[in-house]
Amino acid sequence: MKKNKRQEIILKEISLHNKVHSVELSELLQVSNDTIRRDIAELDEQGLISKVHGGAISKSFVSPFNSDNITYAAEEKQLIAKKALSLFKNDMVILTEGGTTILEMAKLIPSQLKATFITISPQVGIVLAQHGNLDVIGIGGKLIENGNLYIGSSVVEQLSNLRADYCILGANAFSSEAGLTDADWEVVQVKKALIRAAKKVVVVCISEKVNTQKWLKICGIEEIDYLITELDPTDPQLASFVQKNINVL
């Protein structure tokens, strides 16, 4: 595979998943780790991505407030965000993680909504705090490098004392067979705690991440109450989730 095609695929994977590991890219593209590292270094020098230890991360994920960064599938994520807002009512307690889709949701919250938002993302917290009728609580701990999420045992402990109405989760991969999966051990532990801390769990993700799977399991499909994508709920791609009694919006 030629370098330009290889780097095009790398950019797509980083845009889709926000962060990728060199080992995963090496397996996907069937090239050596050294080749992937050189590709990542070139893309970083061009300002297209941010190189991190063991892989690379999307610039819009690290610095979403930089107007020069382009959010991947921005229109689709805004549509997902609007659908998610239909679930919220006054006086609810809503728990969120981070990610570009959830950031779009935070931006679009109507000014009349009066609710409490609890988040493990400082970026999401900053956006939520701009809405005068919201009470915003941050759950703090170790800030994951280049991920802008709080992780660690202190975060899990704080979440164990909560029982929110909804937990809003992004997804790296969500399958009707494998459930919700990811590739980062520490993030997975926090996501498990987020799920335990809510009455209902909502997964928000673009359809490209649906029916895909990573190597670490967060939870089975039976623990998810809602799936929100940019697709119409009747789309054949979502049929397996409907068949398993997931509320698809």
C-alpha positions as CSV (number, residue, x, y, z in Angstrom):
1,M,0.0,0.0,0.0
2,K,1.4,3.4,-1.0
3,K,2.2,6.0,1.7
4,N,-0.5,8.5,0.7
5,K,-3.2,5.8,0.9
6,R,-1.9,4.5,4.2
7,Q,-1.8,8.0,5.7
8,E,-5.4,8.6,4.4
9,I,-6.6,5.6,6.4
10,I,-4.6,6.6,9.5
11,L,-6.3,10.0,9.4
12,K,-9.7,8.4,9.0
13,E,-9.1,6.1,12.0
14,I,-7.9,8.9,14.2
15,S,-10.9,11.1,13.2
16,L,-13.3,8.3,13.9
17,H,-11.9,7.1,17.2
18,N,-10.2,10.3,18.4
19,K,-7.2,8.2,19.6
20,V,-5.5,5.2,18.0
21,H,-2.6,3.0,19.0
22,S,0.3,2.3,16.6
23,V,0.0,-1.5,17.2
24,E,-3.7,-1.4,16.0
25,L,-2.8,0.6,12.9
26,S,0.1,-1.8,12.2
27,E,-2.3,-4.7,12.2
28,L,-5.0,-2.9,10.2
29,L,-2.6,-1.8,7.5
30,Q,-0.3,-4.9,7.6
31,V,2.9,-2.9,7.9
32,S,5.6,-2.6,10.5
33,N,5.4,-0.5,13.7
34,D,8.3,1.5,12.4
35,T,6.4,2.4,9.2
36,I,3.4,3.5,11.3
37,R,5.6,5.6,13.5
38,R,7.1,7.4,10.5
39,D,3.6,8.0,9.1
40,I,2.4,9.4,12.4
41,A,5.4,11.6,12.7
42,E,4.9,13.1,9.2
43,L,1.2,13.7,9.8
44,D,2.1,15.4,13.1
45,E,4.6,17.6,11.4
46,Q,1.9,18.6,8.9
47,G,-0.3,19.7,11.9
48,L,-3.0,17.2,11.0
49,I,-2.8,15.1,14.2
50,S,-1.1,15.1,17.5
51,K,1.5,12.4,18.1
52,V,1.4,10.8,21.6
53,H,3.2,7.9,23.3
54,G,2.1,4.7,21.5
55,G,0.0,6.3,18.8
56,A,-1.8,9.5,17.9
57,I,-4.8,11.6,18.8
58,S,-7.2,13.9,17.0
59,K,-6.4,17.6,17.3
60,S,-10.1,18.4,17.7
61,F,-10.3,16.0,20.6
62,V,-7.3,17.5,22.5
63,S,-8.2,21.2,21.8
64,P,-11.9,21.4,20.8
65,F,-12.0,25.1,21.5
66,N,-9.5,25.9,18.8
67,S,-11.4,27.2,15.9
68,D,-8.8,25.9,13.4
69,N,-9.6,22.3,14.3
70,I,-12.2,20.5,12.2
71,T,-14.5,18.1,14.1
72,Y,-14.9,14.9,12.2
73,A,-18.6,14.3,11.1
74,A,-19.6,17.5,12.8
75,E,-23.1,17.6,11.2
76,E,-23.8,14.0,12.2
77,K,-22.7,14.7,15.8
78,Q,-24.9,17.7,16.0
79,L,-27.9,15.7,14.9
80,I,-27.1,13.0,17.5
81,A,-26.8,15.8,20.2
82,K,-30.2,17.2,19.3
83,K,-31.7,13.7,19.6
84,A,-30.1,13.3,23.0
85,L,-31.6,16.5,24.3
86,S,-35.1,15.1,23.8
87,L,-34.5,12.9,26.8
88,F,-33.7,15.7,29.2
89,K,-36.2,17.2,31.6
90,N,-36.1,19.7,34.4
91,D,-34.6,18.6,37.7
92,M,-32.8,15.6,36.2
93,V,-29.3,14.5,37.2
94,I,-27.3,13.7,34.1
95,L,-23.9,12.1,34.1
96,T,-21.5,12.4,31.2
97,E,-18.1,11.5,30.0
98,G,-16.2,13.4,27.3
99,G,-15.7,13.4,23.6
100,T,-16.7,15.5,20.6
101,T,-20.3,14.3,20.3
102,I,-20.9,15.0,24.0
103,L,-19.3,18.4,23.6
104,E,-21.8,19.1,20.8
105,M,-24.6,18.1,23.1
106,A,-23.3,20.4,25.8
107,K,-23.2,23.3,23.4
108,L,-26.8,22.8,22.3
109,I,-28.5,22.5,25.7
110,P,-31.5,24.9,25.7
111,S,-31.3,27.8,28.0
112,Q,-34.6,26.9,29.8
113,L,-33.4,23.5,31.0
114,K,-32.8,23.4,34.7
115,A,-30.8,20.3,35.6
116,T,-27.7,19.0,37.3
117,F,-24.8,17.7,35.1
118,I,-22.0,15.7,36.5
119,T,-19.0,15.1,34.3
120,I,-15.6,13.5,34.2
121,S,-14.5,15.8,31.4
122,P,-13.1,19.3,32.1
123,Q,-13.8,20.3,28.6
124,V,-17.5,19.3,28.8
125,G,-17.7,21.0,32.2
126,I,-16.5,24.3,30.8
127,V,-19.1,24.2,28.0
128,L,-21.9,23.2,30.4
129,A,-21.0,26.0,32.8
130,Q,-21.9,28.6,30.2
131,H,-25.6,27.7,30.7
132,G,-26.9,29.7,33.6
133,N,-29.7,27.4,34.6
134,L,-27.5,24.3,35.0
135,D,-25.7,23.1,38.1
136,V,-22.4,21.6,36.9
137,I,-20.3,19.2,39.1
138,G,-16.9,17.9,38.0
139,I,-15.6,14.5,39.1
140,G,-11.9,14.9,39.5
141,G,-8.9,12.5,39.5
142,K,-5.9,11.8,37.4
143,L,-6.2,13.7,34.0
144,I,-5.5,11.2,31.3
145,E,-2.7,12.3,29.1
146,N,-3.9,13.9,25.9
147,G,-7.4,12.6,26.5
148,N,-9.0,15.3,28.8
149,L,-10.8,12.8,30.9
150,Y,-10.4,12.2,34.6
151,I,-9.6,8.5,35.4
152,G,-8.3,6.4,38.3
153,S,-9.6,5.0,41.6
154,S,-10.6,8.3,43.0
155,V,-13.0,8.9,40.1
156,V,-14.4,5.4,40.5
157,E,-14.9,6.0,44.2
158,Q,-16.7,9.3,43.7
159,L,-19.0,7.7,41.1
160,S,-19.9,4.9,43.4
161,N,-21.9,7.4,45.6
162,L,-24.1,8.6,42.7
163,R,-27.3,7.5,41.1
164,A,-28.0,9.8,38.2
165,D,-31.1,9.7,35.9
166,Y,-29.0,9.2,32.8
167,C,-25.4,8.4,31.9
168,I,-24.4,9.7,28.5
169,L,-21.5,7.7,27.0
170,G,-19.6,8.0,23.8
171,A,-18.4,4.8,22.1
172,N,-15.3,3.7,20.4
173,A,-17.1,0.5,19.4
174,F,-20.7,-0.8,20.0
175,S,-22.0,-4.1,18.8
176,S,-25.3,-5.9,19.4
177,E,-23.3,-9.1,20.0
178,A,-20.2,-7.8,21.8
179,G,-21.8,-4.8,23.6
180,L,-19.8,-1.7,24.4
181,T,-16.0,-2.2,24.0
182,D,-12.8,0.0,24.0
183,A,-9.1,-0.3,23.9
184,D,-7.9,1.7,26.9
185,W,-7.9,-0.2,30.2
186,E,-8.1,2.8,32.6
187,V,-10.9,4.4,30.5
188,V,-12.8,1.2,30.6
189,Q,-12.8,1.0,34.4
190,V,-14.2,4.5,34.6
191,K,-16.9,3.8,32.0
192,K,-18.0,0.8,34.0
193,A,-18.3,3.0,37.1
194,L,-20.3,5.6,35.1
195,I,-22.7,2.9,34.0
196,R,-23.2,1.6,37.6
197,A,-23.9,5.2,38.7
198,A,-27.0,5.8,36.5
199,K,-30.5,4.5,36.3
200,K,-30.4,4.5,32.5
201,V,-27.5,4.5,30.0
202,V,-27.4,6.3,26.7
203,V,-24.8,5.5,24.0
204,V,-24.2,8.3,21.5
205,C,-22.0,7.6,18.5
206,I,-21.9,8.0,14.8
207,S,-22.9,5.0,12.8
208,E,-19.4,4.2,11.6
209,K,-18.7,2.9,15.2
210,V,-21.8,0.7,15.3
211,N,-21.4,-3.0,14.8
212,T,-17.6,-2.7,15.5
213,Q,-15.6,-4.2,18.3
214,K,-12.5,-3.5,20.4
215,W,-10.7,-5.9,22.6
216,L,-11.8,-4.7,26.1
217,K,-15.4,-5.2,27.2
218,I,-17.1,-2.4,29.1
219,C,-20.6,-4.0,29.3
220,G,-23.0,-6.2,27.5
221,I,-25.8,-4.8,25.4
222,E,-28.4,-5.6,28.1
223,E,-26.9,-2.8,30.2
224,I,-27.6,-0.1,27.5
225,D,-31.0,1.5,27.4
226,Y,-30.7,3.9,24.4
227,L,-28.6,4.1,21.3
228,I,-28.5,7.4,19.4
229,T,-26.9,7.8,16.0
230,E,-27.4,10.1,13.1
231,L,-29.3,7.4,11.3
232,D,-33.1,7.0,11.2
233,P,-34.1,4.4,13.8
234,T,-35.5,2.2,11.0
235,D,-32.2,1.9,9.2
236,P,-31.2,-1.7,8.6
237,Q,-27.8,-1.1,10.2
238,L,-29.6,-0.6,13.6
239,A,-32.0,-3.5,13.3
240,S,-30.1,-5.9,15.5
241,F,-30.2,-3.4,18.3
242,V,-33.9,-2.9,18.0
243,Q,-34.4,-6.7,18.1
244,K,-32.5,-6.7,21.4
245,N,-34.9,-4.1,22.9
246,I,-32.6,-1.1,22.8
247,N,-34.4,2.2,22.4
248,V,-33.0,3.5,19.2
249,L,-33.5,7.3,18.6
